């Protein structure tokens, strides 16, 4: 059995190794569109169509960064001076893990501090006939407890011209990006809409995405956030090139862009004779003569009898005979000491002790307070509502896409996590330009991460990408050791059952089983040994004189004596 087990284990190991080797060589003639992970190189991305790009920042050039980006020196209003300053630290660094050579990013180093930084666009973006595509990367290197990582598109407004004073009240046209606090995970898309009647500006918040967002804040991987805004008022939000939200600026924002055309008249009042009661008590109904409102709900059961053995004279509790007055008990201060009460042991086996009272039962004559039945109200006029009037603030903006011009981009944040990395920001009017930018940056990062975290199984899966034959071969190879091991288990169980069956049959037919035979053989061997010991003892006694003389004569003549009879027994060795 041990030899078979060893053989099966060896076969399993050999087959597994053959499977790994063979699948690396199979289908060499098939071309797969995958990147050779050993040759992931990185160069700072270049804009494919500069005339269609309004802002592009890869943060790989520190000199360019320091000349373009401006750290805010502002203070927040209406809060303590200690925390009002925008004194969070920013730096240019590579990612802490899986970074590509030469790839740098903007890192928010501080936590629990306000931080703001911004940069002007290469040219203002005017919301006219071209789409707006905003795209950038976020990496929560330490995860995220509470705080945002959203981007603001700063409005071309007199109050926003000085970027050293960039703060939370600085006018912006769009805010886009992730935000989290506690279990509230958000992906903001907020735009500012100007009321065409009175010029007031109001935030419009997009509906929540359909997809779950939790892992983007906790997996410590870079994620690509893309906003696509079209002149026909449609929008699309993507994360890692996957659509997570979409809709219309006119229909999917709260509060809605356009107010209702009619509203309830705030001056309208309900008439005093307006009856909203759908049912009323029947005024013609009278209480029946036999209706007793004073009858109790329960009465004493007159048929009940005290159970036999009830100990009427025994209390349910008695003073504890083992109770002792505490040594520090002061009768003057604490009063007269009384032992604690315990359950009366005499009541343990009795149906009850003390005074017996019959139980209460429901009163069949009980009807309760009489009330007249309800009937339809002949004066019912329905639920009153104020009348509708035309909304004096109504307007219809059919083109909410036409927002205020954007002239700068910036981060204005507060976070309880540090080392948040931002990278590869691009604002363009051409989606293909943004996709090419992501292919030269984000895609290579994810390839590098996949390479650094690859396991044997991961490499096998990549080898098998788009190879049905390889999958089939792997299945066959992996099945062989499983089948061998299964056969081994089956054979072991079968042999064990066969042995039990044979033993059971022998016992039924009184045939001697192997253990009984072995036991009897051992007993016979012991008896034979005892007999041999007795014979040896007899042979060890001195021979008779006659026997000795015969032996001596034979020895002298060299021939046995014909008349001599050998009486000496042969000794057993």
N, C-alpha and C positions, 0 to 999 in steps of 0.2 A: 504493500500500500504506500509506503514512504517513497519507494522508487517511482511509482506512478505519479505521486504528487510532485516530486521534483521534476519529472519529465514534463508535466503539464505546465508548471511555472516557467521552465526554460522555453518551451514552445511559445507561451504568451509573450515573453520578453522579446524573443527573436522576431515574431510576427509584428509586434508593435514597432520595432526598429526598422523592419523592412517597409512597413507602411509609411513611416516618416521619410525614409530615403526615396522610395519609389515615387511618392506624390510630389517630391521636389523636382523629379525628372520628367514627369508625365506631361503630355500635351505641349511639348516645347514648340510645336509649330503654331500654336494659338497665340495671337497678339492680344494683349490686355492693356487697356488704357489706364495704367497705374504709374505712379512716380517711383523711381528707384530711390528708396529711403536713404541709401548711403550717399546720395548726391543732392541733398536738399540745400540749395544755396540761396542766399538772400542778398538782394541789392535794393537800395532805397527806391521805392516806386516812382515812376515818372508818369505824369498826366498824359493820357492818350490824345485828348483834344483840348488844349489849354483854353481855346476860345469859348468852350462850353462849361468851364469850371470857374467857380466863384471863390472857392477856398479849398486848399489841399495842404495838409500838414501830416508828415510822418515822424517828426520829432527826432530824426536821426542826425540832423545838423544843429548842434547846440548853439553855434553862433547865430544862425538864422532864427532859432527859437528866441534867444534873448533880445534880438532886434525887433521881432514881431509881436511877442506876447507881453502883456502888461499886467502886473500883479496889482490888485486893488489895494488902496490905502484907506478905504472908506470905513465908516462905522454904521452899525445898524441903529435904527431909531427906537426909542422907548424901551431900552433894556439897559442893564447895568454896564458900566464902562469896562469892567473886567472881561466881559464876554462879547462886547459890542464890536470890537475890532475884527477886521478880516486879517488875522495874523496866522492863518494856517500856512504850512510850508509846502512849497512845490519844488520838484526837482525832475531832472531828466535822467532816467536810469533804464537798464535792461530789466526784463522780467526776472523774478527771483528763480524761476524754474523754467526749463525747456526753452530758453531764449535762443534766437538765431544770432549768429555773429553779426554785429553792426546794427542790430535792430534795437532802437531805444523808444521809450514812451514817456509821457507826462505822468508823474506819480504824485498823488496827494499823500504827503508823508504824515500829516497830523491827524489826530482824532479828537473829537470833542472840541473842535475849533471851527470858527467860520473861515471859509477860504473862498477866494474869488480871483479868477484870472481870465483874460479875454484877449482877442486879437481882431483887428479889422479884416474884412474880406478884401480880396484883391480887386473886386468891383462890386457895387451894391447889387442885390438881387431884387428885381421888381416883379411883383406878381401880375404878370400880364398874360402872355400866350404860351409860355413854356412851363413844363413841369418843374417841380422842386424835388430833388433827391438829397436827403441828408443821411450820412452814414458815418459811423465811428465804432470803435471797439472799446469794451470795458472788461477789465480783469480784476475781480475782487480777490487779491492774493491772500488775504486773511479771512475770506468770507465777508459777510455783511450782517451786522446786528441791527443797526438802525441808521438810516441815512440815505441820501440820494446820490446818483451818478448821472444826472440828466444834463443835457446841453440846452443852452438858451441861444436863440437867434435874436440878437439885439436890434431893436427898431431904430431906424434913422430918425432920431428925435433930438431936439436941442438938449433935453435932460440926459441924453445918453452919449453925448459927444466925448466927454472926458472919461476915458476908460479907467483912469486911476480912481474914479469915484463909483465904479461899478458895484452895485449892491442889490438887495432883494427888491427894491422898489424901482429899479431901473427899467424903463419900458422895454418889452420884448414882444415879438410877433408870434413866436412858436417856442414851446418848451417840450423837449422830447428826450425820453430815456428812462432807465430803471430807477425804482425807488422802493425802499422797504423799511418797515419798522414793525417789530414783533412778527405776527403771522399775517400781516397785511403786505402782500407783494403786488407791486404796481409796475406798469409800463406806461408812463405818461405820454399822452399826446394832447397838449393844450394849445389852443390858439386864441389870440386876443382879437375880438371883433368890435368894430366901431359902429355905434348906433348912428344911422344916417340922419335921424331926426334931431337928436340933441348932442351928438358928438361924444357921448360917454363910451368908455371902453369896458368890455366885460369878458371874463375868461369863459371859454367853452371847453368842457372836459369830454374827452372821448370815452365811449363805453369800454368796459373791461375786455381784455383779450379773451378769446375762446380757449386758448391753451393755458396749461399750468406753467407758472413762472418760477416756482421754488428753486429748482436746481440751478438756475442762472446765478443765484446769489450764494450758493453753497458749494458748488463743485470746484471752485478755484481754477476755472478754465476761462480763457478769453472767449467773449461772445461778441458777435457782430450785430449791431442794431441799425436797421435801415428804415427810413420813412420816405414813402413815395406819395407825393401830393400832385394831383392833376388839375388842369384848368377847368375840367368838367365837374369839379367839386368832389371827385372820388379820391379815396386815399387807400393806402396799403401799408401795413407795418409788418416787417420781417425781423426774425431773429435767426442768425446763422443761415440766412438765405431761405428760411421757411416762413411762409405767411402765417402770422398768428392773429391778425386782426385786419379788417377791411370794412369799408362802408362809404357813407356820404357825409359831407360836412353839413348838409341840410337836414339829415334824419338821425344821425347817430351820436349827437352831442347833447350834453346837459349843462345849462339850460339850452333849449333849442335856439338856433340862430334867429328865426323869425317868430315873433310873439303871436298869440292867437288873434284872429280878426275880431272876435267878439269876446266880451267878458261879462261876468255877472255885475249888475248894477249895484254898486256899494251903497247907494242911497235907498234902495228898495226895501220895504219892510212888509212882514207878513200881516195880512188883515186880521183883525181881532176875531172875526167870525169864521176864520178858516179852520175847518175841522180835519185834522190829519188822522183821526182814529178810524181804522178800517173796521173794527168790531166794537160793539158797545153792549152793556148789560141790557137784557130785555126788560123794559119798564113795565110790561104787563104781567110779568111772572110774580107769583106769590109763594111764600114758604109753606110747604105741606104741614097739616096740623100735627102729624105724628113725628115731626122733625124735632128732636131733642138736642139742642145745641150744648146743653150742660152735661150730657152723658160723658163720663170719662172714657179715655181711649183704652184703659185696661182696668180689669176688675179682679177681685180675689177668686181663686179657683175653689168653689164650694165642695167640689168632689175630692179634693186632695186630702190625704191622710198622712199623719206623721209616720215616717218609716219605723219599722220594728227595730229596736235596739238603739234608738236615739237617746243619748244621755242628756236629759234635760237639766239635771242637777250638776253636770260637770261643765266648768268654764272651758272655753277654747284655749286659753293661755293661763299658765300658772307661774308663780315666782320660781326662778331657777334655784333648786336646793343646793347647787354647787357654787352659787354666786358668793363672792366674798367682798366685803367692804374694803375699798382701797385704803392703804395705810395712811395716806395723806388726806383722808376725808375729814373735813371739819364740819361738824353738825351745825355749829352756829353760823358758819359762812355758807355751807352748801345745803343746809336743810337736812331733814331726816333721810338717812340712806335707805333705799329700797332695792332689793335684788332685781336684776333684769327679768323680764317675762320670757318664757319659752313656750312652745306649743305643748299642749297637754298630751302626754303619751297615751292616756286612756282613750283619746279620741282617734288614735291612729287606725284602729280596727273597727271603729263604730261608724255608722252612716253620718253622724253629726253630733255636736254638743251644743249646749246652751238652749236658749229659747227657740222653739220651732214656730215658723210662720208659714202659712200656705202660700204658694207662688201666685204670681199675677198672670192672667191670660188676657188676650184681646177681647174687648167688649163687643159682642155681636150687635149691640144696639147703638154703637158709636157711629155718628155721621159727621161730626164736626160742624164748623160754622157754615151756615147756609149762604150761598151766593146765587144770584140769578144767572141763568145761562146767557151766553153771548150770542148776539145776532148781528147781521150786517148793518153797518151804520148808513142810514139813508142820506145823511148829510156829508158823507165822506167825499173829500175833494182831492185826495192824493197828497204826496209829500210836497210841501211848499218849497220852492226854490226862487231865488231872485230872478228877475227877468234879465234877458241878455240885452246888452247895448253894444254899440260899436266901440272897439278898443281905441281910445284916443292916442295910445302909444303904438298903434299898429304900424308896421312897415313890412315890406317884402324885399329882402335882399336875395336876389337869385344868383349872385356871384360872391359868396363868402370867401372864395379862393383869393380874391383880390384884397389881400391883407396889406398892412403897412410895410414899406420897403425895409429890407434887412441890410445892415451895413457892417455888422460885427458878429462874432460868435464868442461864447464864453461859458465858463463853469462857475456857478455861484452855489456853494454846497456847505453842508454841515453833516458830519458823519461820525458814528461811534466806532468805525473801523478805519485803520490806517493802511497805507500802501495800496491805494486804489490806482490802478494803471489805466490811462487813456491813450489811445493810439489811432493813427491813420484816419484822421477826420477828412471828409471830403464833402463839398456841397457843389452840386452840378445840376444841369438840366437834362442830362443824358444818362439813362439807366445803364447802358452798356459801359460807359466810362466808370461808373461806380463799381460795376461787376468786375471789370478788368483790374481796378485798383484793389479790390478785395482778393482777387486771384493772386496778385503779386505780393500780398501781405498776409491777410488773415488765413488764406488757404494753406500757405507754407507753414505758418505757425502750428496749425492743427496737424499737418503732416509731421512736423518735428515732434510734437507731443505724442502722436501715435507711434512714432519710431522709438522714442525714449521709454515709453510705457509698454512696448510690445513684449509679449510672452511667446513661448513656443506655440501655444494654441492660437494666439493672435496672428502670428506669421502664417500658420497653416490656413487660417480663414482667408487671409489676403491672397495666398497662393491659389486658393480655390475659387477666387472671385470670377464669376462668369465661366466656370468650368464644370458642367454637369458630369462629365466623365470622371473627373477627379473626385467629386462627391461620391459617385457610385463606387469607385475603387476604395476610397476611405471606408465606406460602409462595409464593403466585403472584408477588408483587412481587419477592421475593428470587430467584425462579427466572429472571426475565427477564434480568438482567445476566449470570447464569451461563450461560444458553442463548446469549446474544449472544457472550460471550467464547468459549464452546465452538465456536460456528459459525465465529468468526474463526480459531481455531486449526485447525479442520477444513479451512477453505478454503485457508489458507496451506500446510498440508501437502499438500493435493490439488494445488495449483498447482505446488508444488515437484516432486512426483512426475511430473506431466504434462510439465514441462520436461525432466526427466531421461529420460523415455520417448521424447520426440521426438528428443532428441539421440542416443539409442541407435539409433533407427530410421534416422536420416540416416547414421550411421556404417556401418550394415549395408548400405545401398544405395549407398554412395559419393557420395551427394548432398552438394553443398557446404553446409556449415553456415554459420551467420551469421558466426561468427568468421573462417572461411576467406575468405568473400566480402569482409568488411571489410578483411582483410589484403591481398587482391588489389587492391581499390579504392585502398588507400593506395599500393601499388606503382605502379599506373597513374598516379595523380596525381603521384607523384614523377617518373616518366619524362616526363610532359607538361611539367612545370615545367622539366626539364632541356632539352627541345627548344625551348621558348619562349625560354629564356635564350640558346641558340645563335642563333636567328633574330634576336633583338634585337641580338646582337653584329654580325651581318652588315649589318643595316640602319643601324647606326651608322657604316659606312664612307662616305667622300665620294662623291657622285654623279658620273657621267661628264659631260664638258663638253657633250655633245649633249643630254643630259637637261636640263641647266641652261638651255641656250639655248631649248629648247621651252617650258619653264616661264616664261621671261622673256617670250617672244612672246605667250603666252596671257595673261599678266598685262597686257601693254601693250594688246592689242586687246580684252580682256574676253571673248573667245570662244576656245574651244579650236581649235587648228589641225587642219584636217581631214587634212592629210597627215602630221601629226605623230603619232607613236605614243608613248603614255606608257609608258616603260620603268621608271619609278621605282616601287619596291615600296612598298606602304602599310605604314608602321611600326605595330607593335602597341604599344599603350600599356602 
